[in-house]
Amino acid sequence: MELQLAKPSLNAKAKKIKIEQIEEALKKEQFFYFARENEHKDLIALQEYFEEKGYNVYMKEVKFGLGELDYIYEVHIL
């Protein structure tokens, strides 16, 4: 499964990341930001995947503007 990361700026190109790459990146970082274009069921599958491996996963929507579509997903994996 691939998930789209949130763009760091408006001009940046969207990047995709696989669950295996996220698992490898957990050695250095614990916060991941995903674009709103990801399906909610994929994010729930990500959460369940890491919870089955013994991690605690916290996911929330982070608003960055006043519009309804101005949000990204923040996932914290411990």
PATITOR-662132 format. One record per atom (N, C-alpha, C): x, y, z; residue number from 1. Coordinates in pm, 1 decimal, always signed. Layout:
! PATITOR-662132
<rec><u>X</u><v>Y</v><w>Z</w><pos>NUM</pos></rec>
...
END
This chain:
! PATITOR-662132
<rec><u>+84.3</u><v>-117.2</v><w>+0.0</w><pos>1</pos></rec>
<rec><u>+0.0</u><v>+0.0</v><w>+0.0</w><pos>1</pos></rec>
<rec><u>+89.1</u><v>+123.8</v><w>+0.0</w><pos>1</pos></rec>
<rec><u>+53.6</u><v>+221.4</v><w>-79.1</w><pos>2</pos></rec>
<rec><u>+124.9</u><v>+348.5</v><w>-85.1</w><pos>2</pos></rec>
<rec><u>+33.6</u><v>+458.8</v><w>-35.0</w><pos>2</pos></rec>
<rec><u>+92.7</u><v>+550.7</v><w>+40.0</w><pos>3</pos></rec>
<rec><u>+20.7</u><v>+667.6</v><w>+89.7</w><pos>3</pos></rec>
<rec><u>+92.6</u><v>+792.4</v><w>+41.0</w><pos>3</pos></rec>
<rec><u>+16.4</u><v>+896.1</v><w>+18.5</w><pos>4</pos></rec>
<rec><u>+73.0</u><v>+1021.2</v><w>-29.6</w><pos>4</pos></rec>
<rec><u>+108.6</u><v>+1109.4</v><w>+88.8</w><pos>4</pos></rec>
<rec><u>+233.4</u><v>+1152.9</v><w>+94.0</w><pos>5</pos></rec>
<rec><u>+277.4</u><v>+1244.1</v><w>+199.7</w><pos>5</pos></rec>
<rec><u>+226.2</u><v>+1384.6</v><w>+172.1</w><pos>5</pos></rec>
<rec><u>+210.1</u><v>+1461.7</v><w>+277.4</w><pos>6</pos></rec>
<rec><u>+171.0</u><v>+1601.8</v><w>+261.7</w><pos>6</pos></rec>
<rec><u>+287.7</u><v>+1677.5</v><w>+198.9</w><pos>6</pos></rec>
<rec><u>+257.0</u><v>+1771.9</v><w>+112.1</w><pos>7</pos></rec>
<rec><u>+360.6</u><v>+1851.1</v><w>+47.4</w><pos>7</pos></rec>
<rec><u>+416.8</u><v>+1952.3</v><w>+148.0</w><pos>7</pos></rec>
<rec><u>+548.5</u><v>+1969.4</v><w>+152.7</w><pos>8</pos></rec>
<rec><u>+606.5</u><v>+2066.0</v><w>+246.7</w><pos>8</pos></rec>
<rec><u>+582.3</u><v>+2211.2</v><w>+206.0</w><pos>8</pos></rec>
<rec><u>+550.3</u><v>+2236.0</v><w>+78.3</w><pos>9</pos></rec>
<rec><u>+517.4</u><v>+2370.2</v><w>+31.7</w><pos>9</pos></rec>
<rec><u>+420.4</u><v>+2358.6</v><w>-85.8</w><pos>9</pos></rec>
<rec><u>+361.1</u><v>+2469.8</v><w>-124.2</w><pos>10</pos></rec>
<rec><u>+263.5</u><v>+2467.1</v><w>-233.1</w><pos>10</pos></rec>
<rec><u>+325.8</u><v>+2427.2</v><w>-366.2</w><pos>10</pos></rec>
<rec><u>+450.5</u><v>+2463.0</v><w>-387.4</w><pos>11</pos></rec>
<rec><u>+516.1</u><v>+2434.1</v><w>-514.6</w><pos>11</pos></rec>
<rec><u>+581.2</u><v>+2296.8</v><w>-519.2</w><pos>11</pos></rec>
<rec><u>+586.7</u><v>+2229.4</v><w>-408.2</w><pos>12</pos></rec>
<rec><u>+652.1</u><v>+2098.5</v><w>-402.2</w><pos>12</pos></rec>
<rec><u>+567.5</u><v>+1992.5</v><w>-471.2</w><pos>12</pos></rec>
<rec><u>+634.2</u><v>+1888.8</v><w>-515.3</w><pos>13</pos></rec>
<rec><u>+565.2</u><v>+1778.2</v><w>-580.3</w><pos>13</pos></rec>
<rec><u>+528.2</u><v>+1673.8</v><w>-474.1</w><pos>13</pos></rec>
<rec><u>+412.1</u><v>+1614.3</v><w>-487.8</w><pos>14</pos></rec>
<rec><u>+365.1</u><v>+1514.4</v><w>-391.1</w><pos>14</pos></rec>
<rec><u>+450.5</u><v>+1388.0</v><w>-401.7</w><pos>14</pos></rec>
<rec><u>+482.7</u><v>+1330.2</v><w>-286.1</w><pos>15</pos></rec>
<rec><u>+560.4</u><v>+1206.2</v><w>-281.0</w><pos>15</pos></rec>
<rec><u>+474.8</u><v>+1096.6</v><w>-221.2</w><pos>15</pos></rec>
<rec><u>+499.8</u><v>+974.1</v><w>-266.0</w><pos>16</pos></rec>
<rec><u>+430.2</u><v>+858.4</v><w>-210.4</w><pos>16</pos></rec>
<rec><u>+529.8</u><v>+775.1</v><w>-130.9</w><pos>16</pos></rec>
<rec><u>+477.6</u><v>+708.2</v><w>-28.4</w><pos>17</pos></rec>
<rec><u>+562.2</u><v>+627.4</v><w>+58.4</w><pos>17</pos></rec>
<rec><u>+489.7</u><v>+496.6</v><w>+87.6</w><pos>17</pos></rec>
<rec><u>+566.6</u><v>+388.5</v><w>+95.1</w><pos>18</pos></rec>
<rec><u>+511.3</u><v>+256.8</v><w>+126.2</w><pos>18</pos></rec>
<rec><u>+522.9</u><v>+231.2</v><w>+276.1</w><pos>18</pos></rec>
<rec><u>+441.4</u><v>+138.6</v><w>+325.4</w><pos>19</pos></rec>
<rec><u>+443.0</u><v>+105.7</v><w>+468.2</w><pos>19</pos></rec>
<rec><u>+581.6</u><v>+58.5</v><w>+511.0</w><pos>19</pos></rec>
<rec><u>+649.2</u><v>-16.0</v><w>+427.0</w><pos>20</pos></rec>
<rec><u>+782.8</u><v>-65.1</v><w>+460.2</w><pos>20</pos></rec>
<rec><u>+880.7</u><v>+50.2</v><w>+478.0</w><pos>20</pos></rec>
<rec><u>+865.6</u><v>+154.5</v><w>+396.5</w><pos>21</pos></rec>
<rec><u>+951.7</u><v>+272.4</v><w>+409.1</w><pos>21</pos></rec>
<rec><u>+920.9</u><v>+348.6</v><w>+537.6</w><pos>21</pos></rec>
<rec><u>+794.2</u><v>+352.4</v><w>+575.9</w><pos>22</pos></rec>
<rec><u>+756.5</u><v>+417.1</v><w>+701.7</w><pos>22</pos></rec>
<rec><u>+818.6</u><v>+341.6</v><w>+818.2</w><pos>22</pos></rec>
<rec><u>+811.2</u><v>+209.9</v><w>+811.5</w><pos>23</pos></rec>
<rec><u>+866.5</u><v>+126.9</v><w>+918.2</w><pos>23</pos></rec>
<rec><u>+1017.5</u><v>+148.4</v><w>+930.8</w><pos>23</pos></rec>
<rec><u>+1085.6</u><v>+162.2</v><w>+819.7</w><pos>24</pos></rec>
<rec><u>+1229.7</u><v>+188.5</v><w>+820.1</w><pos>24</pos></rec>
<rec><u>+1259.0</u><v>+328.5</v><w>+875.5</w><pos>24</pos></rec>
<rec><u>+1174.2</u><v>+424.9</v><w>+842.3</w><pos>25</pos></rec>
<rec><u>+1194.0</u><v>+563.2</v><w>+887.9</w><pos>25</pos></rec>
<rec><u>+1165.8</u><v>+580.4</v><w>+1036.6</w><pos>25</pos></rec>
<rec><u>+1100.0</u><v>+484.6</v><w>+1098.6</w><pos>26</pos></rec>
<rec><u>+1069.6</u><v>+494.6</v><w>+1242.4</w><pos>26</pos></rec>
<rec><u>+1195.6</u><v>+497.2</v><w>+1328.4</w><pos>26</pos></rec>
<rec><u>+1307.1</u><v>+456.7</v><w>+1272.9</w><pos>27</pos></rec>
<rec><u>+1432.9</u><v>+462.6</v><w>+1346.4</w><pos>27</pos></rec>
<rec><u>+1476.7</u><v>+606.5</v><w>+1371.4</w><pos>27</pos></rec>
<rec><u>+1433.0</u><v>+698.8</v><w>+1284.5</w><pos>28</pos></rec>
<rec><u>+1474.5</u><v>+839.1</v><w>+1294.3</w><pos>28</pos></rec>
<rec><u>+1362.1</u><v>+933.3</v><w>+1335.0</w><pos>28</pos></rec>
<rec><u>+1241.2</u><v>+907.6</v><w>+1289.5</w><pos>29</pos></rec>
<rec><u>+1131.2</u><v>+999.5</v><w>+1316.3</w><pos>29</pos></rec>
<rec><u>+1004.8</u><v>+924.3</v><w>+1354.4</w><pos>29</pos></rec>
<rec><u>+915.1</u><v>+995.4</v><w>+1423.7</w><pos>30</pos></rec>
<rec><u>+791.5</u><v>+933.0</v><w>+1469.9</w><pos>30</pos></rec>
<rec><u>+667.2</u><v>+1004.8</v><w>+1418.9</w><pos>30</pos></rec>
<rec><u>+682.8</u><v>+1123.6</v><w>+1364.1</w><pos>31</pos></rec>
<rec><u>+569.8</u><v>+1199.1</v><w>+1311.5</w><pos>31</pos></rec>
<rec><u>+569.2</u><v>+1190.7</v><w>+1159.8</w><pos>31</pos></rec>
<rec><u>+452.2</u><v>+1162.9</v><w>+1104.2</w><pos>32</pos></rec>
<rec><u>+435.8</u><v>+1157.9</v><w>+960.1</w><pos>32</pos></rec>
<rec><u>+311.9</u><v>+1239.7</v><w>+923.9</w><pos>32</pos></rec>
<rec><u>+320.5</u><v>+1314.1</v><w>+814.6</w><pos>33</pos></rec>
<rec><u>+209.8</u><v>+1397.4</v><w>+769.7</w><pos>33</pos></rec>
<rec><u>+166.3</u><v>+1350.1</v><w>+632.0</w><pos>33</pos></rec>
<rec><u>+38.4</u><v>+1319.4</v><w>+621.2</w><pos>34</pos></rec>
<rec><u>-16.7</u><v>+1265.3</v><w>+497.8</w><pos>34</pos></rec>
<rec><u>-118.1</u><v>+1361.6</v><w>+437.6</w><pos>34</pos></rec>
<rec><u>-125.6</u><v>+1362.3</v><w>+305.3</w><pos>35</pos></rec>
<rec><u>-217.6</u><v>+1449.4</v><w>+231.8</w><pos>35</pos></rec>
<rec><u>-361.9</u><v>+1404.4</v><w>+252.3</w><pos>35</pos></rec>
<rec><u>-451.1</u><v>+1497.9</v><w>+235.6</w><pos>36</pos></rec>
<rec><u>-593.8</u><v>+1467.4</v><w>+252.9</w><pos>36</pos></rec>
<rec><u>-647.3</u><v>+1381.4</v><w>+139.2</w><pos>36</pos></rec>
<rec><u>-572.3</u><v>+1369.3</v><w>+31.6</w><pos>37</pos></rec>
<rec><u>-614.1</u><v>+1287.2</v><w>-81.9</w><pos>37</pos></rec>
<rec><u>-612.4</u><v>+1137.4</v><w>-49.9</w><pos>37</pos></rec>
<rec><u>-546.1</u><v>+1098.1</v><w>+57.3</w><pos>38</pos></rec>
<rec><u>-545.9</u><v>+957.4</v><w>+97.8</w><pos>38</pos></rec>
<rec><u>-684.6</u><v>+918.0</v><w>+146.0</w><pos>38</pos></rec>
<rec><u>-720.8</u><v>+795.2</v><w>+117.8</w><pos>39</pos></rec>
<rec><u>-849.7</u><v>+746.3</v><w>+165.8</w><pos>39</pos></rec>
<rec><u>-839.2</u><v>+714.2</v><w>+314.4</w><pos>39</pos></rec>
<rec><u>-945.3</u><v>+744.0</v><w>+386.0</w><pos>40</pos></rec>
<rec><u>-946.1</u><v>+723.2</v><w>+531.0</w><pos>40</pos></rec>
<rec><u>-924.2</u><v>+575.9</v><w>+564.9</w><pos>40</pos></rec>
<rec><u>-979.2</u><v>+486.8</v><w>+484.4</w><pos>41</pos></rec>
<rec><u>-963.5</u><v>+344.3</v><w>+511.3</w><pos>41</pos></rec>
<rec><u>-817.8</u><v>+301.2</v><w>+499.7</w><pos>41</pos></rec>
<rec><u>-739.3</u><v>+366.0</v><w>+412.8</w><pos>42</pos></rec>
<rec><u>-597.3</u><v>+334.3</v><w>+401.5</w><pos>42</pos></rec>
<rec><u>-521.3</u><v>+380.1</v><w>+525.7</w><pos>42</pos></rec>
<rec><u>-559.1</u><v>+493.3</v><w>+579.4</w><pos>43</pos></rec>
<rec><u>-495.4</u><v>+541.7</v><w>+701.5</w><pos>43</pos></rec>
<rec><u>-531.5</u><v>+453.7</v><w>+821.1</w><pos>43</pos></rec>
<rec><u>-653.5</u><v>+403.7</v><w>+824.5</w><pos>44</pos></rec>
<rec><u>-694.5</u><v>+310.7</v><w>+930.2</w><pos>44</pos></rec>
<rec><u>-615.8</u><v>+179.8</v><w>+915.6</w><pos>44</pos></rec>
<rec><u>-595.1</u><v>+134.8</v><w>+792.1</w><pos>45</pos></rec>
<rec><u>-516.3</u><v>+13.6</v><w>+767.7</w><pos>45</pos></rec>
<rec><u>-371.6</u><v>+33.9</v><w>+813.6</w><pos>45</pos></rec>
<rec><u>-316.9</u><v>+152.1</v><w>+790.6</w><pos>46</pos></rec>
<rec><u>-183.2</u><v>+185.7</v><w>+838.3</w><pos>46</pos></rec>
<rec><u>-177.5</u><v>+177.9</v><w>+990.2</w><pos>46</pos></rec>
<rec><u>-276.6</u><v>+235.8</v><w>+1054.6</w><pos>47</pos></rec>
<rec><u>-284.5</u><v>+234.4</v><w>+1200.6</w><pos>47</pos></rec>
<rec><u>-292.2</u><v>+90.5</v><w>+1252.4</w><pos>47</pos></rec>
<rec><u>-377.4</u><v>+10.2</v><w>+1194.7</w><pos>48</pos></rec>
<rec><u>-391.6</u><v>-129.8</v><w>+1237.8</w><pos>48</pos></rec>
<rec><u>-264.2</u><v>-209.6</v><w>+1213.9</w><pos>48</pos></rec>
<rec><u>-196.1</u><v>-183.2</v><w>+1103.8</w><pos>49</pos></rec>
<rec><u>-71.4</u><v>-253.0</v><w>+1072.3</w><pos>49</pos></rec>
<rec><u>+32.2</u><v>-231.8</v><w>+1183.0</w><pos>49</pos></rec>
<rec><u>+49.7</u><v>-105.9</v><w>+1224.6</w><pos>50</pos></rec>
<rec><u>+150.7</u><v>-77.7</v><w>+1326.7</w><pos>50</pos></rec>
<rec><u>+105.1</u><v>-118.8</v><w>+1466.5</w><pos>50</pos></rec>
<rec><u>-24.6</u><v>-113.5</v><w>+1492.4</w><pos>51</pos></rec>
<rec><u>-73.8</u><v>-159.2</v><w>+1622.6</w><pos>51</pos></rec>
<rec><u>-53.8</u><v>-310.0</v><w>+1638.2</w><pos>51</pos></rec>
<rec><u>-68.2</u><v>-386.0</v><w>+1529.1</w><pos>52</pos></rec>
<rec><u>-43.9</u><v>-530.3</v><w>+1532.7</w><pos>52</pos></rec>
<rec><u>+102.9</u><v>-561.9</v><w>+1560.7</w><pos>52</pos></rec>
<rec><u>+190.8</u><v>-469.4</v><w>+1523.3</w><pos>53</pos></rec>
<rec><u>+334.1</u><v>-487.0</v><w>+1547.8</w><pos>53</pos></rec>
<rec><u>+374.7</u><v>-436.3</v><w>+1686.3</w><pos>53</pos></rec>
<rec><u>+279.0</u><v>-388.2</v><w>+1766.5</w><pos>54</pos></rec>
<rec><u>+307.6</u><v>-345.9</v><w>+1902.5</w><pos>54</pos></rec>
<rec><u>+330.6</u><v>-197.0</v><w>+1921.5</w><pos>54</pos></rec>
<rec><u>+311.2</u><v>-117.5</v><w>+1817.9</w><pos>55</pos></rec>
<rec><u>+327.2</u><v>+27.2</v><w>+1828.6</w><pos>55</pos></rec>
<rec><u>+197.1</u><v>+91.4</v><w>+1875.3</w><pos>55</pos></rec>
<rec><u>+208.6</u><v>+209.0</v><w>+1934.6</w><pos>56</pos></rec>
<rec><u>+92.4</u><v>+292.8</v><w>+1962.9</w><pos>56</pos></rec>
<rec><u>+84.3</u><v>+395.9</v><w>+1851.0</w><pos>56</pos></rec>
<rec><u>-33.3</u><v>+410.9</v><w>+1792.9</w><pos>57</pos></rec>
<rec><u>-50.7</u><v>+500.5</v><w>+1679.1</w><pos>57</pos></rec>
<rec><u>-160.4</u><v>+601.3</v><w>+1711.5</w><pos>57</pos></rec>
<rec><u>-126.8</u><v>+728.5</v><w>+1693.5</w><pos>58</pos></rec>
<rec><u>-223.2</u><v>+836.9</v><w>+1714.4</w><pos>58</pos></rec>
<rec><u>-238.7</u><v>+911.6</v><w>+1582.7</w><pos>58</pos></rec>
<rec><u>-362.6</u><v>+930.1</v><w>+1540.2</w><pos>59</pos></rec>
<rec><u>-389.4</u><v>+995.8</v><w>+1413.7</w><pos>59</pos></rec>
<rec><u>-492.6</u><v>+1105.9</v><w>+1435.3</w><pos>59</pos></rec>
<rec><u>-467.1</u><v>+1221.8</v><w>+1373.0</w><pos>60</pos></rec>
<rec><u>-564.2</u><v>+1330.9</v><w>+1381.5</w><pos>60</pos></rec>
<rec><u>-553.6</u><v>+1417.2</v><w>+1256.8</w><pos>60</pos></rec>
<rec><u>-658.6</u><v>+1495.3</v><w>+1234.2</w><pos>61</pos></rec>
<rec><u>-658.8</u><v>+1591.4</v><w>+1124.4</w><pos>61</pos></rec>
<rec><u>-602.1</u><v>+1722.1</v><w>+1177.0</w><pos>61</pos></rec>
<rec><u>-515.3</u><v>+1784.1</v><w>+1097.8</w><pos>62</pos></rec>
<rec><u>-456.2</u><v>+1912.4</v><w>+1133.9</w><pos>62</pos></rec>
<rec><u>-503.0</u><v>+2014.9</v><w>+1032.4</w><pos>62</pos></rec>
<rec><u>-573.9</u><v>+2116.1</v><w>+1078.9</w><pos>63</pos></rec>
<rec><u>-623.6</u><v>+2222.8</v><w>+991.4</w><pos>63</pos></rec>
<rec><u>-513.7</u><v>+2326.8</v><w>+972.7</w><pos>63</pos></rec>
<rec><u>-496.2</u><v>+2374.3</v><w>+849.0</w><pos>64</pos></rec>
<rec><u>-396.5</u><v>+2478.9</v><w>+824.1</w><pos>64</pos></rec>
<rec><u>-457.0</u><v>+2600.6</v><w>+755.4</w><pos>64</pos></rec>
<rec><u>-588.3</u><v>+2603.4</v><w>+744.6</w><pos>65</pos></rec>
<rec><u>-657.2</u><v>+2715.8</v><w>+683.8</w><pos>65</pos></rec>
<rec><u>-802.3</u><v>+2716.7</v><w>+726.1</w><pos>65</pos></rec>
<rec><u>-877.8</u><v>+2811.6</v><w>+672.5</w><pos>66</pos></rec>
<rec><u>-1018.0</u><v>+2825.1</v><w>+710.8</w><pos>66</pos></rec>
<rec><u>-1111.6</u><v>+2740.8</v><w>+625.4</w><pos>66</pos></rec>
<rec><u>-1065.8</u><v>+2695.5</v><w>+510.6</w><pos>67</pos></rec>
<rec><u>-1150.1</u><v>+2617.0</v><w>+421.2</w><pos>67</pos></rec>
<rec><u>-1174.1</u><v>+2476.2</v><w>+472.3</w><pos>67</pos></rec>
<rec><u>-1281.8</u><v>+2416.0</v><w>+424.0</w><pos>68</pos></rec>
<rec><u>-1315.7</u><v>+2279.3</v><w>+463.8</w><pos>68</pos></rec>
<rec><u>-1210.6</u><v>+2177.9</v><w>+421.5</w><pos>68</pos></rec>
<rec><u>-1145.3</u><v>+2203.5</v><w>+311.5</w><pos>69</pos></rec>
<rec><u>-1048.5</u><v>+2109.0</v><w>+257.6</w><pos>69</pos></rec>
<rec><u>-904.5</u><v>+2144.4</v><w>+294.5</w><pos>69</pos></rec>
<rec><u>-886.2</u><v>+2235.7</v><w>+385.9</w><pos>70</pos></rec>
<rec><u>-752.8</u><v>+2277.8</v><w>+428.2</w><pos>70</pos></rec>
<rec><u>-709.0</u><v>+2198.1</v><w>+550.9</w><pos>70</pos></rec>
<rec><u>-676.2</u><v>+2071.5</v><w>+528.7</w><pos>71</pos></rec>
<rec><u>-629.5</u><v>+1988.1</v><w>+638.8</w><pos>71</pos></rec>
<rec><u>-535.8</u><v>+1879.2</v><w>+584.6</w><pos>71</pos></rec>
<rec><u>-456.0</u><v>+1825.2</v><w>+674.5</w><pos>72</pos></rec>
<rec><u>-371.7</u><v>+1709.8</v><w>+647.3</w><pos>72</pos></rec>
<rec><u>-386.6</u><v>+1613.7</v><w>+765.0</w><pos>72</pos></rec>
<rec><u>-336.3</u><v>+1494.4</v><w>+749.1</w><pos>73</pos></rec>
<rec><u>-341.3</u><v>+1396.5</v><w>+857.3</w><pos>73</pos></rec>
<rec><u>-204.6</u><v>+1389.9</v><w>+924.9</w><pos>73</pos></rec>
<rec><u>-205.1</u><v>+1396.2</v><w>+1056.9</w><pos>74</pos></rec>
<rec><u>-83.7</u><v>+1378.1</v><w>+1134.4</w><pos>74</pos></rec>
<rec><u>-90.0</u><v>+1240.7</v><w>+1199.7</w><pos>74</pos></rec>
<rec><u>+14.0</u><v>+1161.4</v><w>+1180.4</w><pos>75</pos></rec>
<rec><u>+19.8</u><v>+1027.3</v><w>+1239.5</w><pos>75</pos></rec>
<rec><u>+146.0</u><v>+1020.8</v><w>+1324.8</w><pos>75</pos></rec>
<rec><u>+126.2</u><v>+986.0</v><w>+1451.1</w><pos>76</pos></rec>
<rec><u>+235.7</u><v>+975.8</v><w>+1546.9</w><pos>76</pos></rec>
<rec><u>+247.3</u><v>+828.8</v><w>+1585.9</w><pos>76</pos></rec>
<rec><u>+362.5</u><v>+769.1</v><w>+1557.6</w><pos>77</pos></rec>
<rec><u>+382.2</u><v>+626.4</v><w>+1584.1</w><pos>77</pos></rec>
<rec><u>+489.2</u><v>+610.2</v><w>+1691.4</w><pos>77</pos></rec>
<rec><u>+450.9</u><v>+549.9</v><w>+1801.3</w><pos>78</pos></rec>
<rec><u>+544.3</u><v>+526.9</v><w>+1911.8</w><pos>78</pos></rec>
<rec><u>+567.3</u><v>+378.3</v><w>+1933.4</w><pos>78</pos></rec>
END
